Amino acid sequence: MAAYFRRLSKSTVGTALMVVFLVAILASFALSDVQSYLKGGLGSPGTLAKVGDAAVTERELSAVMQRRLTELRQQNPTADYSALSGQFANILESLIQGRAMTVFASDNDLRLSKRLVDAEIVKIPGTKGLDGKFSEAAYQQLLQQQRITDAEVRQSIATALTERLILAPVAANARIPVGVATPYASMLMEAREAEIAVVPISLFGAGISEPSDADLQAFYKQNAVRYTVPEQRVLNIAKIGPEQVAKVAATDQEIEAYYKENQALYGGQSLRVLSQAIVQSEAAGRALALKARSSGTLTGSTSLGAKSREQVADIAGDAVAGAAFAAKQGEIIGPIRSDLGWHVIKVDSIRNESGKSLTSVRGEIAAKLTADKRKEALTDLVTKVEDAIADGASFAEAIKTIGVSAIRTPAISAGGISRTQPDYKLPQELAPALRSGFDLGESDEPVVETLSGDAGYALVGADDIIAAAPAPLASIRDQVIADWKSKQARDRARTVASGIASKVAGGADMAAAIAQAGVRLPPPTKVAKRRIELSAANGNVPPALGMMFSLAQGRSRMVADPSGKGFVIVKVTKIIPGNASLQPSLISRTQSEFSQAVSSEYAEQMTRAIEDAVKVKRDEPAIAAAKSRITGGGGS
């Protein structure tokens, strides 16, 4: 219902303003919608908008678009930048609004402390260690996985917090009077009756001749976007896996050294079965020990069971452990002081366990040391490659330093599909490398990607980037012919539907107009609905029903079926006004729904006022050029 009323009021809320309502999940926002706020100088190349003394640059916009594309590819691996064309304006506006908020806050001495930003960073999923607390190592790993920097995350969070601090007070607790809500609630009770006729395109497909070459060429050019092949890339991928370190193994010397260093694990040990009592004064301890020595029983004691010296030290301290392991079986010792009090201990029994020989555990130690050495050796290889790349080495030069070979894929889509080699399949284990390869910019250096499981790593570089472009007509000729014929049928159906609509608009009976169309069409349908039924559809209202509630009584109009199956003529025959005076719950609900829309309006108006205050100037030609470069210029 709120969406319906927002359409009535024709309000538009920028993407950035959603922070007001989504701040509760700011941590998620910081990862999934992080924006690259890199400082740009006024008048510098690539400036899309000036915001006070700051600027929004094409480089920033490209970074955000790239992250949006990465998110989109998680649902649709074949998506390319053209799929983001419709979001271009909102993303740019979000950047401008965020920058305006930051400039406005700075101009008015509204500053965020580092501790406040830190508090939001620790909430980000994936930044906690095994102990459940924030881990710097986990955070750095997360930054690497997301291909963002700490500064970018902090700037994004600071911008979001600034927007919340400025906009939340403006948009909070917007209230709508009963007198304002009642007419709209009554509107929801309004009932309408209409006649609806359908002109299916399927009835007009027969008898369409083959197109001429000129017709086909013209249609192909007019619909180039429809036949555009998503971006393709030729990738170089070098696997750095366990096979590269298969010859690494633990030596006899390393095995023997490990055995000697871990005698607590493999060597024999002496255990004591102890009972102890703890009192709070030395005098009480002496009395208790004296009584135990005479009776042979330690009154009020607790059994510790069989413990090693180290275990006893952990429980009661080194002094107690030393005395217990110096005593003989059956002996009473103490009182001995620790942080817990005064201990009186009885040595119930002594157990001496024999250790394991080197021969019996050699295989176990060898397996552990070999696995550790291979893991370390593999990490060293990866480090060597990354260092070579950092020093300016090419992909081929980097892998040559460690002696591995690479594969060069054919031109493939983000889903790993090759149009030129339909049977080509990228090994499944290299799927993470494919994702990284499509995240790389045109001039980016190769990157090392961690493979799933124990497969190791892969160095991936983009050898060639083939921008999205229409497929050659010769390769899709049959498809284009079929589409051309579909358009001819659609044009015929539109002509017939327009004729019927024209007659109905002139006062003709709808059934009679259909009968005069010269095509056997379905008879008109009578429909009766209340407006509140449309609001329950959550915005998914069929165009015919939407038109039914937008026309005056006696008026008619033709609309296209959203599924592309034909055209619909709608004529409103009766309107019964609603009365919500006896529906107080509906009025209250309308007030609540309006409050949400009004909150958004207040926030939007505040944002516009801030943009005016800091003097935002958009370079429309530069923006249009940037859109063309990034998305191919498609969409709107």
WORA-V225232 format. One record per run of one state. SS is the DSSP state (H for helix, E for strand, - for the rest). FROM is the first residue (numbers start at 1). LEN is the number of residues. If there is no record, write none. Layout:
ss=<SS:SS>
from=<FROM:FROM>
len=<LEN:LEN>
//
This chain:
ss=<-:H:-:H:-:E:-:E:H:-:H:-:H:-:E:-:E:-:H:-:H:-:H:-:E:H:-:H:-:H:E:-:E:-:H:-:H:-:H:-:E:-:H:-:E:-:H:-:H:-:E:-:E:-:H:-:H:-:E:-:E:-:H:-:E:-:E:-:E:-:H:-:H:-:E:H:-:H:-:E:-:E:-:H:-:E:-:H:->
from=<1:2:10:15:33:47:52:54:58:76:81:108:114:122:128:129:134:135:136:147:150:172:178:190:191:201:205:213:223:224:228:230:232:241:242:246:252:262:263:267:269:280:282:296:302:308:309:317:318:327:332:339:341:354:358:391:395:401:407:409:412:413:428:440:447:451:457:467:469:471:473:506:510:516:525:531:536:543:549:556:561:566:577:584:615:616:619:620:632>
len=<1:8:5:18:14:5:2:4:18:5:27:6:8:6:1:5:1:1:11:3:22:6:12:1:10:4:8:10:1:4:2:2:9:1:4:6:10:1:4:2:11:2:14:6:6:1:8:1:9:5:7:2:13:4:33:4:6:6:2:3:1:15:12:7:4:6:10:2:2:2:33:4:6:9:6:5:7:6:7:5:5:11:7:31:1:3:1:12:5>
//
